[in-house]
Amino acid sequence: MPLPKFKYLAPKTWEEACAMLAQYKGKVRVMAGGTDLLIKMSLGAAAPEYVIGLKNIPGLDYIKYDQTKGLTLGPLALLADVADHPMIKEKYDAVAHAASVTATVQVRNMGTVAGNICNAAPSADNIPALMALDAEVTLARLGGKRTVKLDDFFQGPGKTVMEPEELLEKITVPAPLPGSGTAYLKISPRSKVDIAAVGVGAHLVMAGDVCQMARIVLGAVAPVPMRARKAESLLTGQQLTTDLINQTAAQAADEARPITDVRTTAEYRKTMVYVLTRRAINACAQKALPPCAK
Ligand SMILES: Cc1cc2nc3c(=O)[nH]c(=O)nc-3n(C[C@H](O)[C@H](O)[C@H](O)COP(=O)(O)OP(=O)(O)OC[C@H]3O[C@@H](n4cnc5c(N)ncnc54)[C@H](O)[C@@H]3O)c2cc1C
């Protein structure tokens, strides 16, 4: 279907974008790479009168790291740049990997991590890895800002706590703790170039073979990306054994609330949560080992 008619607004500053959003509230959508938005518009699932493109605002594609503040991604940080960034690969390998398995080369060169978050698909690849790392987003509006943990951001498929006059200004991920390991694993029955049928993000902080902290996030198995909190609590403070890892993966599968849809069945999704959680925990534990122990 052709795109419906709309007026394209191209602010040159962030403040101008916030002002436009307030002025046209309810009739406007923000566009980063457009790889979700324009498809929705061409399918008739969104019909804004105005589209605010952010690309004329210089400097929004930044990727920064600071030992205290951690990683910060600007609203136009591209999936391709996050996937290939040496610092992100070194310190946040699950984040780089999640971006690298999102869509195709062409889409990764247009699409952004911020767009992936704001689109709020339960299957979005970048969310489980970022949530596992306790990431938060800063939301800006004319004259104000607030910060929201990704844990509290999603309300349902395509629904977030973001108000119509708010823009996602940045994504912040805390600096990695010593002894931490992260992983993101995805499975899609069709091919690599497909959205996840199941995605699992995990983050463990290890002291030797004892797990001090665990976060496990499941994608595509509930209306929102979800923490498997009971599974996490099984690991915390415990020595990692094969039995415990299997038990934790089974608990994560129990917590998942998948549906059957065109991609696969609920039953298959539960089984894959078990398999991917087990693999993700093992991968995190392996990465958390000090270099001399590897
Ligand atoms: C062929 C194809 C394959 C794909 N495969 C995958 C896949 O494997 N995994 C996956 O997770 N996704 C996939 N996608 C979806 C999409 O590419 C990603 O979600 C991408 O990250 C979206 O980023 P974008 O910058 O293009 O977002 P846009 O389309 O520009 O925006 C998406 C949504 O976020 C809002 N938005 C964007 N930026 C902001 C902001 N700063 N503030 C407020 N709201 C904002 C927009 O209004 C819109 O509602 C695929 C898409 C295509 C076309």
The ligand as a Tripos MOL2 file, in Angstrom:
@<TRIPOS>MOLECULE
LIG
   53    58     1     0     0
SMALL
NO_CHARGES

@<TRIPOS>ATOM
      1 C1         12.6470   -6.1140    7.1340 C.3       1 LIG1
      2 C2         12.6130   -5.7780    8.5970 C.ar      1 LIG1
      3 C3         13.1320   -6.6720    9.5020 C.ar      1 LIG1
      4 C4         13.1020   -6.3860   10.8690 C.ar      1 LIG1
      5 N1         13.6480   -7.2930   11.7310 N.ar      1 LIG1
      6 C5         13.6820   -7.0220   13.0450 C.ar      1 LIG1
      7 C6         14.2880   -7.9400   13.9530 C.ar      1 LIG1
      8 O1         14.8350   -8.9860   13.5690 O.2       1 LIG1
      9 N2         14.2620   -7.6300   15.2820 N.ar      1 LIG1
     10 C7         13.6960   -6.4870   15.7520 C.ar      1 LIG1
     11 O2         13.7120   -6.2680   16.9610 O.2       1 LIG1
     12 N3         13.1240   -5.5790   14.9040 N.ar      1 LIG1
     13 C8         13.1060   -5.8170   13.5860 C.ar      1 LIG1
     14 N4         12.5390   -4.9030   12.7150 N.ar      1 LIG1
     15 C9         11.9150   -3.6870   13.2450 C.3       1 LIG1
     16 C10        12.7600   -2.3820   13.1900 C.3       1 LIG1
     17 O3         13.6960   -2.3950   12.1880 O.3       1 LIG1
     18 C11        13.4380   -2.0760   14.5290 C.3       1 LIG1
     19 O4         12.4510   -2.0430   15.5530 O.3       1 LIG1
     20 C12        14.2130   -0.7450   14.5040 C.3       1 LIG1
     21 O5         15.0970   -0.7340   15.5900 O.3       1 LIG1
     22 C13        13.3180    0.4750   14.5780 C.3       1 LIG1
     23 O6         14.1370    1.6290   14.6020 O.3       1 LIG1
     24 P1         13.7990    2.9100   13.7150 P.3       1 LIG1
     25 O7         14.8140    3.9290   14.0530 O.co2     1 LIG1
     26 O8         13.6370    2.5650   12.2910 O.co2     1 LIG1
     27 O9         12.3680    3.3030   14.3550 O.3       1 LIG1
     28 P2         11.1910    4.1740   13.6970 P.3       1 LIG1
     29 O10        10.4520    3.3620   12.7080 O.co2     1 LIG1
     30 O11        11.6910    5.5040   13.2720 O.co2     1 LIG1
     31 O12        10.3110    4.3710   15.0150 O.3       1 LIG1
     32 C14         9.7040    3.2720   15.6610 C.3       1 LIG1
     33 C15         8.7370    3.8090   16.7230 C.3       1 LIG1
     34 O13         9.4400    4.5240   17.7280 O.3       1 LIG1
     35 C16         9.0280    5.8930   17.7980 C.3       1 LIG1
     36 N5         10.2510    6.6490   18.0350 N.ar      1 LIG1
     37 C17        11.4370    6.5240   17.3840 C.ar      1 LIG1
     38 N6         12.3670    7.3220   17.9500 N.ar      1 LIG1
     39 C18        11.7440    7.9650   18.9760 C.ar      1 LIG1
     40 C19        12.1800    8.9250   19.9480 C.ar      1 LIG1
     41 N7         13.4430    9.3710   20.0120 N.pl3     1 LIG1
     42 N8         11.2740    9.3730   20.8470 N.ar      1 LIG1
     43 C20         9.9990    8.9300   20.8190 C.ar      1 LIG1
     44 N9          9.5340    8.0210   19.9410 N.ar      1 LIG1
     45 C21        10.3920    7.5400   19.0220 C.ar      1 LIG1
     46 C22         8.3490    6.1790   16.4580 C.3       1 LIG1
     47 O14         7.3780    7.2040   16.5780 O.3       1 LIG1
     48 C23         7.7190    4.8180   16.1570 C.3       1 LIG1
     49 O15         6.5250    4.6750   16.8830 O.3       1 LIG1
     50 C24        12.5430   -5.1680   11.3330 C.ar      1 LIG1
     51 C25        12.0310   -4.2450   10.4060 C.ar      1 LIG1
     52 C26        12.0620   -4.5400    9.0540 C.ar      1 LIG1
     53 C27        11.5090   -3.5520    8.0780 C.3       1 LIG1
@<TRIPOS>BOND
     1     1     2 1
     2     2     3 ar
     3     2    52 ar
     4     3     4 ar
     5     4     5 ar
     6     4    50 ar
     7     5     6 ar
     8     6     7 ar
     9     6    13 1
    10     7     8 2
    11     7     9 ar
    12     9    10 ar
    13    10    11 2
    14    10    12 ar
    15    12    13 ar
    16    13    14 ar
    17    14    15 1
    18    14    50 ar
    19    15    16 1
    20    16    17 1
    21    16    18 1
    22    18    19 1
    23    18    20 1
    24    20    21 1
    25    20    22 1
    26    22    23 1
    27    23    24 1
    28    24    25 2
    29    24    26 1
    30    24    27 1
    31    27    28 1
    32    28    29 2
    33    28    30 1
    34    28    31 1
    35    31    32 1
    36    32    33 1
    37    33    34 1
    38    33    48 1
    39    34    35 1
    40    35    36 1
    41    35    46 1
    42    36    37 ar
    43    36    45 ar
    44    37    38 ar
    45    38    39 ar
    46    39    40 ar
    47    39    45 ar
    48    40    41 1
    49    40    42 ar
    50    42    43 ar
    51    43    44 ar
    52    44    45 ar
    53    46    47 1
    54    46    48 1
    55    48    49 1
    56    50    51 ar
    57    51    52 ar
    58    52    53 1
@<TRIPOS>SUBSTRUCTURE
     1 LIG1         1 GROUP 0 **** ****
